[in-house]
Amino acid sequence: MLENIRLAFGGIWSHKMRSFLTMLGIIIGIASIISIVSTIRGTNEQIKENLIGAGNNNVDVRLYQGEGEYYIDQGLPEGVNVISEEQKEEIRALEGVKNASFYNRRTYIDGITYQDRSLDSGGICGTDLNYLQTKGYVVKNGRGFVEEDITKIRKVALLDDTAVQTLFPGEDPIGKTLEIRGEPFTIVGNICKSEAFEPVINSISDYYMYNQDSFGLVVIPQTTWPIIFNFDEPMEVSIMAESTDTMSSLGKKVEDIMNQAVVSQQVGGEESGDASVSYKAADLLETVKNLQRVSENTNKQLLWIASISLLVGGIGVMNIMLVSVTERTSEIGLKKAIGARKRKILWQFLTEAAVLTSIGGILGVIAGIVLSQVIARMSQTPVAISMPAGILAVVFSMAIGIIFGLLPSIKAANLNPIDALRHE
């Protein structure tokens, strides 16, 4: 085998230009495939980070009416009990749950004011101490909630950047008092999303897709919620999974536990005909997979097109090997005359074809990596180089050499030694 490889390199080196042109189809095909695969992987990772967040891994379990989210603004749903402390502990104890926060929420609320300014259509949450960490918020200024805020029912509030800019433009909000539906709350902190949890916004469509708090957010202690709103409102839960891959399964387990609090799943009575109410997990991971499938299906078509160049390259290898057999007919006849068997001749030419395409495959992988970086810089498209794909590409190119080199090798092995020696 080593002797065959040495002879193969010798044959390639003695016809450098011809060998390079033969490898060119393989190089172009492999380079195209590597760059496309790298772009697919990079795009998929960006989709995942944009929707899920880098390291966020949040799963929100909320109340739904049929297929649409149920908003408490519509009124309290019948037959939905408040989640018990036992159910909370059961959720926290689930394997794979890194953190969990239970909270009340109103998506849009009027009546949040400071002097003559108001936070129109702002959101508000009544939270526990785990909310900021679970949802990926950090305290930008001031402080977060402490245990005494919860236990002593202190009327304090945290504001995000949008709420601060709306109510306190150019001012420091810490220590000031705002009113929430006529109730005074002292602002103790300004919060914002951690950079690690923020999506990448590359276009206006990305902004509208990923920006969830464009109207501002006010956070108050959970124990102060009944001061403003109804008692015993159904709560939502947000969990932070240890792994992105377990988000869907954990979301299903959490919604099953939460639905233990749903006694009657019919809203508005039997005669209303309204859809049933239940807790459901907002499965962002499934959304990610759907978007990734669309991306992959588009790019797979490009992969098939790129594979055509590999077919062309394989035909080129077959052609050059047939030429090589014709050129070396006398050499083959001499080897057979001194005792070389068919298998020996067959393996020599198969090895030469495999070495030729393997070199083309390696050069194609290098060219593909370079091409990926060029595409990334020119189109601002993220790429992720796949080493397994590179190794597979080299192995595949070697297989092409063996497949397309088989016919010329068989032809060389079956040459009559007497006719081969007479050949000029």
TORSEVEX-500537 format. One record per residue: x, y, z of N, C-alpha, C in turn; residue in three letters. Coordinates in pm, whole numbers, plus 32768, in hexadecimal, padded with zeros to 4 digits. Layout:
XYZXYZXYZALA ...
This chain:
80527F8780008000800080008056807E8000MET 80BD80808056811580F5805B815B810B7FD6LEU 8181809A7F9381C380A47F11816280DE7EA9GLU 80E480B47EB1807F80E97E568069817F7E6AASN 806881AB7EEB805782397F0980CE82897ED4ILE 814782507EE681BF82947EB481BA82A27E1DARG 819182377DD88186823C7D46811B82A07D1BLEU 80AD82A87D6B804183057D4A807283957D52ALA 80BB83B67DBD80F1843D7DCA8154845C7D5APHE 81A283F67D35820184097CC781BC84277C44GLY 814E83DE7C29810283F47BAE80BF847C7BACGLY 808884A67C218047852A7C2A80AE85997C15ILE 8123858A7C53818A85F27C4B81C385FF7BBETRP 81C9858E7B77820185927AF081A385D47A8BSER 812385DE7AAF80C086227A5A807586877AB0HIS 80BC86EA7AE2808487477B45800A87937B11LYS 801787D17A9B7FA988217A687F2F87CB7A49MET 7F4687597A0B7ED7870179E97E9186CF7A69ARG 7EE186AE7ACD7EA8867E7B4C7E5786EB7B90SER 7E8B87667B8E7E4487D57BCF7DBF87F07B8APHE 7DC087F07B047D4488077ABB7CDF87987AD5LEU 7D12871E7AE67CBA86AD7B077C7C86BF7B90THR 7CCD86F17BEF7C9D87057C787C41877D7C84MET 7C4287D67C227BFB88557C2F7B6588427C47LEU 7B2987E17C017A9A87C77C167A7E87997CA4GLY 7AD787457CDB7AC987177D657ADA878C7DC5ILE 7B3F87E07DAC7B5A88537E047AE288B17E09ILE 7AAB88D27D937A39892E7D8D79BF88F47DD3ILE 79A588747DBB793188337DF9793B882E7E90GLY 79B088037EC379C287FA7F5479BE88847F94ILE 7A0088E67F537A02896F7F89797489A77F91ALA 7924898C7F2A789989BD7F2A7849897E7F9ASER 785888FC7FAB780E88B58013783688E5809EILE 78B988F380B778E9891F813A78B489AB8159ILE 78B98A0580F9788B8A8F811177F48A92812ASER 77A78A4080E077168A3E80F376F38A03817CILE 7734899381A1771B89548223773F89B48294VAL 77B089FA828577DB8A5A82EC77758ACB82FBSER 773F8AFA828A76DB8B64828F765A8B3482D0THR 76308AB882AF75B88A7E82ED75C88A778384ILE 763A8A4283B276538A34844276568ABD8486ARG 769A8B1D844576A18BA3847F761A8BE5848AGLY 75CA8BD8841F75448C12841F74EB8BD38489THR 74F38B4E849574A38B0784FA74C88B318587ASN 75498B4385A175748B6F862575438BFC8642GLU 75438C5285DC75138CDB85F1747D8CDB860EGLN 74338C8885C473A38C7D85DD738A8C50866DILE 73D68BEC869973C48BB8872173E68C228789LYS 74548C6B8774747B8CD287D474198D4687D5GLU 73E58D68875F73878DD8875773058DBB87A0ASN 72D18D43878E72508D2287CA725B8CF3885ALEU 72C48CA7887872D18C6E88FD732D8CC28955ILE 73948CFC891773F68D478965746F8CF18980GLY 74E48D2C8981755F8CE1899975698CC28A2DALA 75418C4A8A53754A8C228ADF74CB8C3F8B2EGLY 74648C7B8AF173EA8C9D8B3873988C208B56ASN 73768BD78AEB732D8B598AF872AB8B688B47ASN 72638BD58B3371E58BED8B7A71718BA38B38ASN 711B8B6C8B8C709B8B348B5F702E8B768BB2VAL 6FD28BBA8B726F638BFB8BB76EE68BA58BABASP 6EA68B8B8C1C6E298B3E8C1E6DB98B9F8C46VAL 6D5B8BB38BEA6CF28C168BFD6C688BD88BE8ARG 6C038C238C0C6B7A8BF68BFC6B4B8C128B6ELEU 6B138BAB8B2F6AE18BB88AA66A4D8B958AA1TYR 6A088BD88A47697C8BB78A2A69798B83899BGLN 69688B02898E69768AC5890A6A068AD188DDGLY 6A1C8B0C88676AA38B1E88326ADE8BA78850GLU 6A8B8C0388846ABB8C8A88A16AD48CA08934GLY 6B328CFA89536B518D1789DE6ADA8D5A8A22GLU 6ABF8D308A9E6A518D6A8AEA6A878DE08B3CTYR 6A4E8E558B286A7A8ECC8B6F6A1C8EE68BE5TYR 6A588EF98C5A6A0A8F0E8CD469B58F8D8CC9ILE 69DD8FE98C70698E90628C5B68FF90418C35ASP 68EB8FC88BFA68668F9D8BD1680E8F7A8C49GLN 684C8F6B8CBD68048F3E8D34683D8EBB8D67GLY 68228E9D8DE368588E228E1E68138DA98DE0LEU 685F8D458DB568228CCC8D7D67E78C758DEDPRO 67768C3B8DD267378BE28E34677F8B5C8E37GLU 67888B238EAD67BF8A9D8EBA68568A948EB3GLY 689C8B048EBC692E8B038EBC695E8B318F45VAL 698E8AD48F9469BA8AF3901B6A478B2F901BASN 6A698B7090886AF18BA390996B4E8B2D90AEVAL 6BC28B33906F6C228AC6907D6C538ABE910DILE 6C5B8A4591426C808A3191CE6D178A3291E1SER 6D408A40925E6DD08A3C927E6E0A89B3925FGLU 6DB9894A92706DE988C292506E0788B591BBGLU 6DB188EF91686DC888E990D76E44893B90B1GLN 6E5989AB90F36ED089FC90DA6F4F89AC90F9LYS 6F4D8969916D6FC2891B91956FD988A59137GLU 6F6B886C91056F7687FC90A76FB8882A9025GLU 6F9588A28FF96FD288D98F7F706688F78F95ILE 708589359006711189569023716788D9902EARG 712A886A9059717587EF906F7188879C8FF0ALA 714A87C48F80715887798F0471EA87758ED8LEU 721586FF8EAC729E86F08E7C72B287448DFDGLU 731987958DFB733587E98D88730688788D98GLY 72BB88968E05728E891F8E2072FA89668E70VAL 733589CB8E3473A08A188E7673668A828ED2LYS 72F88ABF8EA972B78B278EF972268B318ECEASN 71D28B668F2671448B758F05710D8BF08F4CALA 70B68C388F0670778CB08F3F6FE18CAB8F26SER 6F938CC88F8F6F028CCA8F856ED48D5B8F94PHE 6E7F8D888F396E5E8E168F396DD48E2E8EFBTYR 6D9D8EA48F196D238ED48ED76D4B8F398E6DASN 6CF98F448E066D1F8F9C8D976CA38FD78D55ARG 6CAF90558D306C5090958CD76CA090CB8C62ARG 6C7990A68BEA6CC790CC8B746CC291628B5BTHR 6C4D919E8B636C3D922D8B4F6BE792658BC0TYR 6C1292D48BF86BC693128C656BD393A98C5CILE 6B6393EF8C6A6B6494808C746B6494A58D08ASP 6B8795228D246B83954E8DAF6C08954C8DF5GLY 6C77953A8DAB6CFC95468DE56D2D95D28DC5ILE 6D3896288E2B6D5696B58E136DC096EA8E73THR 6E0297538E456E5B97A38E986E4798358E71TYR 6E1198828ED06DED990D8EB66D8F99148E3DGLN 6DBA99578DD16D6099638D5C6D8398FE8CEFASP 6DDB98A28D0D6E02983E8CA96DC097B78CCAARG 6DA4976B8C606D6696E88C746DA9967F8C1ASER 6DAA96048C4C6DE195948BFF6D6C954E8BBBLEU 6D4795808B466CD395488B006CF194BC8ACEASP 6C9594628AE96C9D93D78ABA6D1B938F8AEBSER 6D4D93B88B5F6DC293748B976D9A92F08BD6GLY 6DFA92968BE66DE292168C266E0A921C8CB9GLY 6DCE91C38D0B6DEF91BF8D996DF2912F8DC8ILE 6E5091118E216E5C908B8E596E6790938EF1CYS 6E2490398F356E3590278FC56E868FA98FDBGLY 6F028FB8900A6F628F4A90036F988F1F908ATHR 6FDA8EAB908870258E7C90FC70B68EA690EFASP 710B8E75914871998E9C914771E88E5E90D6LEU 71B38DF6909671FD8DAF902C71E58DE88FA1ASN 718A8E4A8F96715F8E778F1271D18EB08EBETYR 721E8F0C8EF672868F4E8EA872EC8EEA8E73LEU 73188E908ECA737E8E2E8EA173478DCF8E39GLN 72CC8DA08E4E72918D3F8DF1727A8D7C8D68THR 724B8DF88D63722B8E398CE472A18E808CA4LYS 73158E7E8CE6738D8EB88CAA739A8F4D8CB9GLY 73608F878D24736F90158D3D73E290308D9ETYR 742090A38D91748490D08DF0745C915B8E21VAL 7489917C8E9A746C92008ED274D192638E9CVAL 74A292C28E5074F893288E127518939A8E72LYS 74B593B98EC674C594278F25746A940C8F9CASN 7498942D901574499413908C745A938590BCGLY 73ED934590E473F292BC9118737C926C90E7ARG 738591E990F77313919290DA72C1917D9157GLY 7263911F91517211910191C5726190B0922CPHE 723F90C592AB727890779318720690309361VAL 72288FD593B971C48F8493FE715D8FDB9448GLU 718D904794877132909D94D470C990E1947BGLU 70ED90FB93FC708B913793A0701390DB938EASP 702F9059938D6FC48FF7937A6F768FE393FBILE 6FBF8FC694676F7C8FA394E56F3390199525THR 6F6B909295166F2F910795556ED3915494F5LYS 6EBB911A94826E5E9153941E6E7F91E69403ILE 6EFE91FF93E56F29928793C76EFE92AF933AARG 6ECB9327932E6EA1935992AA6F1993999264LYS 6F6C9341922A6FE3936C91E06FD893389152VAL 7027937090F7701B934A906970A3934F9025ALA 70AE92FC8FBD712192FD8F6370EE93238ED8LEU 713C93748E8F711593A08E0A718093778DA5LEU 7154934E8D2E71B793348CC471D993B88C7EASP 723893B18C20726A942A8BDF71FC94788B97ASP 71A1942F8B54713694728B0A70DB94C08B67THR 70B894838BD9706394C78C3B70AA95418C76ALA 712B95348C91717995A48CC8717D96178C64VAL 719895F98BE671A096628B7F711A96A68B69GLN 70AD965C8B7B702896968B676FFE96EE8BDDTHR 701396BB8C576FE497038CCE704A97658D07LEU 70CB97478CF47134979B8D2F71A097BE8CC8PHE 717B97FF8C5C71E0981F8BF7724B987D8C2EPRO 72C9984E8C29733898A08C59734198AA8CEFGLY 72F3985D8D3972F398638DCC731C97DD8E07GLU 734B97E18E83736797678ECE72E6973E8F15ASP 72AD96C98EF4722B96A48F2E7234966D8FBDPRO 72AC96468FE972BA96039069728C966090DBILE 7234962B912E7201967791A0718296C49183GLY 716196D4910570E7971E90E1706C96C390EDLYS 6FFA970090F56F7E96B591096F2396C29090THR 6EFB9652905B6E9996528FED6E1696189020LEU 6DAE962D8FD76D2B95F98FFE6CFF958B8F9DGLU 6CCF951E8FD66C9794B18F876C0594A38FAFILE 6BAE94D38F586B1E94D58F736AFF951B8FF9ARG 6B44958990106B2A95D990876B7995B09101GLY 6BC2954090FB6C129513916C6CA3953F915AGLU 6CE1957D91C16D6C95AC91B46DD0953991C6PRO 6E319534916B6E9C94D291736F2395199164PHE 6F8094FB91BC7005953891B8706094E7915CTHR 70A2952D910370FC94E990A4718194CE90E9ILE 71A9944F90EB72279428912D729093F890CAVAL 726A93DF904E72CD93AB8FEF72A693BC8F5EGLY 730C93C48F0A72FC93C88E79733993478E42ASN 72EA92F88DFA731992768DC9732392778D30ILE 7373921C8CFD737D920A8C6C73A5917B8C51CYS 738F914F8BD973B590C88BB2744D90BB8BAFLYS 747E904C8BE3750D90308BDB7534901F8B48SER 75AC904C8B2375D990428A9875D98FB28A68GLU 75F98F558AC275FE8EC88A9C75758E918A79ALA 75098ED78AA574828EA58A90743A8EEF8A21PHE 747C8F5389E7743A8FA3898174498F6388F8GLU 73E18F6888A473EC8F35881B74408F9187C5PRO 746F8F5C875774BB8FAC86F674598FED8697VAL 74589072869273FB90BB863D744790EE85C3ILE 742E90B2854F747390D884D4741C91248472ASN 73999124848B733F9167842D72C191938476SER 726F91E2843271F29211846F7193919D848AILE 719791368434714190C0844B716E907584C8SER 71F3906E84DE72269031855871F6907E85D2ASP 71F5910485C771C99157863771399137865ETYR 70E1913385FB705591188619703E90898648TYR 7094902C861A70848FA1864270B28F8986D1MET 71238FC786F771638FA58775714A900B87E5TYR 7127908687C3711690EA882B708F90DA886EASN 709190B588ED7016909589346FEA91038995GLN 7045915B89BD702691BC8A25702D924B89EFASP 6FFB92608976700792E389376FB1934C897BSER 6F4E932389CE6EF793838A116F20939A8AA2PHE 6F8B935E8ACE6FB993748B576F84930A8BB6GLY 6FCE92F48C226FA9928D8C846FBE92C38D10LEU 6F5C92AD8D666F6492CF8DF46F59924C8E43VAL 6FB392398EA26FB491BF8EF36F9D91E58F85VAL 6F3C91A38FC56F1E91BD90526F239138909EILE 6F32913B91226F3090BE916F6EAA90779161PRO 6EB08FF5915F6E368FA4914C6DD08FBE91B9GLN 6DFF8FD692336DA28FE892A36D55906B929CTHR 6D8590CA92496D3C9149923A6CD6914491C8THR 6CD790D6917D6C7D90CA91096BE990DC912ETRP 6BBA909C919D6B2C90AC91BF6B04913991E5PRO 6B65919092046B44921B92236B0B926191A7ILE 6B3C923891316B13927990B46AAD92269068ILE 6AC191A3906C6A6D914B901A6A1E90EA9073PHE 69E290889034698F9028907B69E38FC990D0ASN 69A58F96913969E38F2D918769D98EA8913CPHE 6A358E50915A6A308DC591276A2C8DBE908FASP 6A798E11904C6A838E068FBA6ADD8D908F95GLU 6ABC8D4B8F286B178CE18EFA6BA18D198EDBPRO 6C078CCB8EF96C908CF88EE56CCD8CB58E6AMET 6D398CF08E3C6D898CB48DD26E0C8C878E0DGLU 6E528C328DC66ED58C058DF46F388C0C8D81VAL 6FB18C368DA0701E8C348D40708D8BE18D7CSER 70B98B7A8D3271278B278D6371A28B3C8D0CILE 72158B2C8D4872928B2E8CFE72C78AA08CFBMET 72CD8A678C8372FE89DE8C73739689DC8C72ALA 73CF896F8CA5746189638CA5749789528C18GLU 744589168BC0747088FE8B367402892A8AD6SER 742B89638A6673CB898A89FE737B891389CCTHR 73BE88A089C3737F88298989730D87F289E0ASP 730A88148A6372A387DE8ABC722E883F8ACETHR 723188B08A8971CA89168A9E713D88E18A80MET 712E889B8A1070A9886B89E8707188068A4DSER 70C587A58A767097873E8AD2707887798B5CSER 70CB87D78B8B70B088188C0B7031886C8C05LEU 701E88B38B966FA489028B876F2788AD8B91GLY 6F2C88368B566EB987DA8B5C6EA087AC8BECLYS 6F0B878B8C346EFC875E8CBF6EC287CD8D17LYS 6EF588488D026EC588B98D536E3288D68D37VAL 6E0A88D28CB86D7D88EF8C996D2188848CD2GLU 6D5188088CD86D00879D8D166CEA87B88DABASP 6D5587E68DF06D4A88058E7E6CEE887D8E92ILE 6CFD88E58E3F6CAA895D8E4B6C17893D8E32MET 6BFD88E28DD76B7288C28DB46B2A88758E22ASN 6B73884B8E896B32880F8EFD6ADB88768F45GLN 6AFC88F88F2F6AAE89648F6D6A3089868F1EALA 6A21894B8EA869AC89678E54694188FF8E73VAL 68D8892C8EB9686C88D18EE0680788C48E6FVAL 67DB89348E39677E89368DC967C2897C8D55SER 67C5893D8CE1680C89758C7067B089C58C13GLN 673689DF8C4066D98A2C8BED66CA8AB98C24GLN 66DB8B1E8BD166D28BA88BFD66478BDE8BDDVAL 660B8C218C3D658B8C648C2165128C0A8C2CGLY 65248B908C6164B38B388C7464988AE08BFCGLY 64428A7C8C1064278A188BA863E18A548B30GLU 638E8ABD8B47633F8AF38AD9638C8B578A84GLU 64018B838AB464498BEA8A6B648A8BB689EDSER 64B18B3589F064F28AFB897B65818B288967GLY 65BA8B6D89CC66438B9B89BF66A48B2589C4ASP 671D8B3B899067838AD3898C67B68AB68A18ALA 67EB8A3F8A2B681F8A168AAC689E8A628ACESER 68B88A6B8B51692D8AB38B83698D8A508BC4VAL 6A0B8A5E8BA76A718A088BE46AF88A4B8BD9SER 6B568A1A8C276BDF8A4E8C226C2B8A0A8BB2TYR 6C768A598B676CC78A228AFA6D508A648AFCLYS 6DB58A188AD36E3D8A4D8ACA6E508A908A43ALA 6E8A8B068A456EAE8B4B89C96F2D8B0A8994ALA 6F1E8AAD89366F8E8A5B89086FE08AA488A0ASP 703C8AF988CF70948B41887370F18AE38828LEU 71168A75886A71728A178829713289DC87ACLEU 70AF89C187B2706A898D873D706289F786CFGLU 70508A7586F870528AE3869770D88AEC8653THR 71428ADE86A471CB8ADF866D71DC8A708607VAL 71AF89F8862B71BE898585D17174899C854ELYS 70FC89D9855670B089F384DC70F88A568482ASN 71308AC184BD717B8B23846E71FA8AE48434LEU 72398A8D848472B28A4B8454729289ED83DFGLN 721E89AB83E671F78952837971E689A082F7ARG 71A88A17830171978A6A8289721F8A8F8250VAL 727C8AB782A873048ADD827C734B8A67823DSER 734089F2827E7386897C824C734C894D81C7GLU 72C7895081BA72898923813D72B5897880C7ASN 72C389FC80DF72F28A55807573818A33804FTHR 73D58A2180B474638A09809A7481897D8068ASN 7429891D8086743E88958053743588927FBALYS 73E188EA7F8473DA88F37EF2746089207EB9GLN 74A1897D7F01752689A87ED6758B89387EE3LEU 757988E47F4975D588727F5B75CC88127EE5LEU 755387F97EB6754187A07E43758487DA7DC7TRP 7577885E7DB775B788A07D44764E88947D4FILE 768388AA7DCA771488A07DDF774588127DC9ALA 76F087B07DE7771787247DD6772B86FF7D43SER 76EA874A7CEB76FA872F7C5C778B87417C33ILE 77CF87A47C6D785C87BA7C4C78B187447C7ASER 788787017CE578CF86887D1078BF86197CA8LEU 7845860E7C71782D85AB7C08788485C97B8ELEU 788A864A7B6A78DF86727AFA797086547B18VAL 799986707B957A2286527BBD7A4085BF7BB7GLY 79DF856B7BDE79F284DA7BD87A0284A97B4AGLY 79B384E27AEE79BF84BD7A607A4884E67A2CILE 7A78855B7A5B7AFE85867A337B6A85277A64GLY 7B5884F57ADD7BB884937B137BB884147ABFVAL 7B3F83E67A9C7B35836D7A4A7B79838379C3MET 7B6283F679897B9C841579077C358415790DASN 7C6E845879737CFF8463797B7D3E83DD799DILE 7CF6838A79EA7D2B83057A0A7D2A82AB798EMET 7CC482B8793A7CC1826C78BC7D3682967863LEU 7D508318785E7DC3834B78117E448313784BVAL 7E4C830F78D27EC582DC79147EDC824978F5SER 7E6D81FC78F27E7A816D78D17EAF815D7843VAL 7E7A81AE77E57EA881A7775A7F3C81CC7750THR 7F65823477977FF082607792805081F977CEGLU 801F81B07830807781547878805C80C27857ARG 802480AD77E08005802477B680827FCC77B4THR 80ED8000777E816B7FB27778819E7F927804SER 81947FF4785F81BF7FDE78EA816E7F6F792CGLU 80EA7F72791080927F0C794A80B67E837913ILE 80CE7E7D788E80F57DFE785081767DC8788AGLY 81D77E1F78A382577DF478DC82437DBC7968LEU 81F27E0079B881D87DD17A4181947D497A41LYS 81367D3779E380F07CB679DC814D7C4879ACLYS 81AA7C6D795082077C0A791982657BD47984ALA 82867C2779E782E37BFB7A5082997BC87ACCILE 82137BB67ABF81CB7B707B2981667BC07B78GLY 81507C3D7B5580EE7C8C7B9F80617C587B84ALA 80147C477BEE7F8D7C137BDE7F297C837BC4ARG 7EB17C587B967E487CB97B787E297D127BF0LYS 7E247CD37C697E017D1F7CE17E667D8C7CFEARG 7EE67D6E7CE47F507DD07CFB7F3F7E497C9FLYS 7F257E2F7C1F7F107E9B7BBF7E937EEA7BE3ILE 7E287EA17C077DA97EE27C2B7DBD7F437CA0LEU 7E007F157D097E157F677D807E707FDE7D65TRP 7ECE7FCE7D0A7F29803D7CEA7EDB80B27CAFGLN 7E8380957C507E3A81007C0E7DC881367C67PHE 7D8C80DF7CB77D27810F7D167D66816D7D7DLEU 7DDC81497DAD7E23819E7E0F7E4582247DD2THR 7E7182237D547E9482A07D127E1982FB7D05GLU 7DA782C07CE27D2C830F7CD57CFF83447D5DALA 7D0A82EF7DC67CE283197E4D7D3C83887E82ALA 7DBF837C7E6A7E1E83E37E977E0284677E4FVAL 7DE7845E7DCD7DCD84D67D7E7D5385217DB3LEU 7CE784D97DCD7C6C851A7DFD7C7885437E90THR 7CC584FA7EDF7CD8851F7F6C7D2185A47F77SER 7D8885B57F257DD086367F237D6F86A57EFAILE 7D1C86887E957CB686E97E6B7C5587087EDCGLY 7C30869F7F297BD586B37F9A7C11870C8006GLY 7C9186F580277CD58746808D7CDE87D8805FILE 7D0787EB7FE17D0D88737FAB7C8288B37FA7LEU 7C1B88617F8A7B9188937F877B6388C08011GLY 7B888875807B7B63889B81037BA489208128VAL 7C24892F81087C6B89AC81257C298A2080DAILE 7C0C8A0780597BCB8A6F80087B408A8F803EALA 7AF98A29806F7A738A3E80A77A758A938124GLY 7ADA8A7C817B7AE78ACD81F57B038B5F81D2ILE 7B5F8B7281727B7F8BFA81467B058C3C8108VAL 7ABD8BF080B27A458C25807179DA8C4980D7LEU 79CC8BF88141796A8C1481AA79878C9981EDSER 7A068CB0820B7A2C8D2E824C7A148DA681F0GLN 7A2D8D92816E7A158DFD810E79808E1E8108VAL 792B8DB48102789A8DC78100786B8E0F817EILE 78A48DE781F1787D8E248270789B8EB98273ALA 790F8EDE823D79378F6C823F78E88FBF81DAARG 78CD8F838166788A8FD080FC77F58FDF8115MET 77B58F76814877238F79815776F48F8581E7SER 77548F8E824677338F9582D576E18F1D8302GLN 76FA8EAB82C076B58E3082E3770C8DDF8342THR 76D78DB383B477298D66841177498CDC83D9PRO 77C18CA983F777E88C2383CD781D8BD78446VAL 78128B558441784A8AFE84AA788B8A888463ALA 790F8A858465795A8A1C8420794389978465ILE 792189328416790788AC844C797D8850842ASER 79CB882B848F7A3C87D084797A0D8746844BMET 79A1870D84887971868C8456794C869183C2PRO 79128702839678EE87118309796B871282B2ALA 79D7875282E47A55875582997A9286CB828BGLY 7A92867F82F97AC885F682F47A74859F8297ILE 79EF85AE82A379958561824D79AA858481BALEU 79C78602819F79DC862E81157A5885EB80D9ALA 7AC385E281297B3E85A080F97B25850C80DFVAL 7ADE84CB813C7ABD843D812C7A66842980B1VAL 7A068484809D79AC847B802B79F8848D7FA8PHE 7A5784EB7FA87AA685007F2E7AFC84857F0FSER 7B2E84437F787B7A83C77F647B20835A7F28MET 7AA483557F5A7A4482F37F257A27830F7E92ALA 7A1F838F7E6D7A0983B27DE07A7B837D7D8AILE 7AF7838C7DBD7B6B83597D747B6482C37D5FGLY 7B38827C7DC87B2F81EA7DBF7AC181C27D5DILE 7A4C82067D6779DB81E37D1179FA81FF7C7EILE 7A2882797C627A40829F7BD77AC6826A7BA2PHE 7B1C823F7BFD7B9A82037BD17B91816D7BBEGLY 7B1B81357BE17B0C80A47BDA7B1180707B4BLEU 7AC980B27AEF7AC580857A647B4F80897A23LEU 7B9B80F97A2E7C2180FA79F47C7D80917A35PRO 7C6E807C7AB77CC1801A7AFD7CA57F8D7ACDSER 7C247F6F7AB97BFF7EEA7A867C347ED779F8ILE 7C2C7F4379A97C607F3D79207CF57F217921LYS 7D3E7F65797D7DCF7F4E79877DEE7EC079B5ALA 7DA17E8F7A157DBB7E097A4C7D9F7D9B79E7ALA 7D427DB379897D1A7D4C79297D687D5278A5ASN 7DC87DAE789E7E197DB478237E667D32780ELEU 7E697D06778C7EBB7C9177697F4E7CBC776AASN 7FA37C7777B6802F7CA077BF80777CA57737PRO 80597C4976DE809E7C46765A80747CBE7608ILE 7FED7CDA76047FBC7D4F75BA7FEF7DD075FAASP 7FF97DD0767E802A7E4876C480BB7E6576A2ALA 810E7DFA7697819C7E0E767881AE7E3C75E8LEU 81557E13758E815F7E3D750381317ECD74EEARG 80E67F04755480AA7F8A754481177FF3753EHIS 8106805274E4816380C274D98116814374EDGLU 
